[in-house]
């Protein structure tokens, strides 16, 4: 959906965090870097494809930064980007309102 098609400015923000796994991944990334295999273990019912898609979307939206750690074995961590960190108070308010 093009941003010009949005009827409400907050709609884009809500769409960025919508999806089956994106809110959970964002929540886990609040406190520490997250790794793909760790997410698979922590998010019950998830699968490789759905986690990979959610991580890619969060990265493309500028909410997560992907970092390759060049240790053996090679691994990749995802951390909140600057944009992602600016969304933390909003995300926490949404959590508070829903509880």
C-alpha positions in Angstrom: 0.0 0.0 0.0 1.4 3.4 -1.0 1.7 5.9 1.8 -0.5 8.3 -0.3 -3.3 5.7 0.0 -3.3 5.8 3.8 -6.2 7.6 5.3 -4.6 8.0 8.8 -1.0 8.9 9.5 -0.8 6.3 12.2 -1.9 3.6 9.8 1.7 3.2 8.4 3.1 2.8 11.9 0.6 0.2 12.8 1.2 -1.7 9.5 4.9 -1.8 10.2 4.4 -3.7 13.4 1.5 -5.9 12.2 1.9 -9.5 11.3 2.0 -12.8 13.2 5.6 -12.5 14.4 6.7 -8.9 14.0 5.4 -7.6 17.3 7.0 -10.5 19.2 10.3 -10.0 17.4 10.3 -6.3 18.1 9.4 -7.0 21.8 12.4 -9.4 22.2 14.7 -6.9 20.5 13.9 -4.3 23.1 16.2 -5.8 25.6 19.0 -7.4 23.6 20.1 -8.4 20.1 18.2 -11.3 18.7 19.4 -14.2 16.5 17.4 -16.2 14.0 17.7 -19.6 15.8 17.0 -18.1 19.2 13.8 -16.6 17.7 12.8 -20.0 16.3 13.1 -21.6 19.8 11.4 -18.7 21.7 8.5 -18.2 19.4 6.4 -21.3 19.7 4.6 -22.3 16.5 7.0 -20.3 14.3 8.9 -21.7 11.4 12.0 -20.7 9.4 10.1 -19.0 6.6 7.8 -16.9 8.7 10.6 -15.7 11.0 12.8 -14.9 7.9 10.0 -13.0 6.3 9.3 -11.0 9.5 13.0 -10.2 10.0 13.4 -9.1 6.4 10.3 -6.8 6.6 11.4 -5.2 9.9 14.8 -4.6 8.4 13.4 -3.2 5.2 11.1 -0.9 7.2 14.2 0.4 9.1 13.1 -0.9 12.5 15.9 -3.5 12.8 19.6 -3.4 11.9 21.2 -6.6 10.7 24.8 -7.2 11.9 27.0 -10.0 10.8 29.3 -11.2 13.6 32.4 -12.6 12.0 33.3 -15.1 14.7 33.4 -18.8 14.1 30.8 -19.9 13.7 29.5 -16.9 11.7 26.2 -15.6 13.1 23.8 -12.7 12.5 22.2 -10.5 15.1 19.3 -8.1 14.8 19.1 -5.0 16.9 16.7 -2.1 17.1 17.7 0.6 14.7 17.6 4.3 15.5 14.1 4.4 14.0 13.1 1.3 16.0 14.3 2.8 19.2 12.2 5.9 18.6 9.1 3.6 18.4 9.8 1.9 21.7 7.6 4.3 23.8 4.8 4.0 21.3 5.1 0.2 21.3 5.1 0.0 25.1 2.0 2.3 25.2 0.2 0.0 22.8 1.1 -3.0 25.1 -0.2 -1.1 28.2 -3.4 -0.2 26.4 -4.0 -3.8 25.4 -3.5 -5.3 28.9 
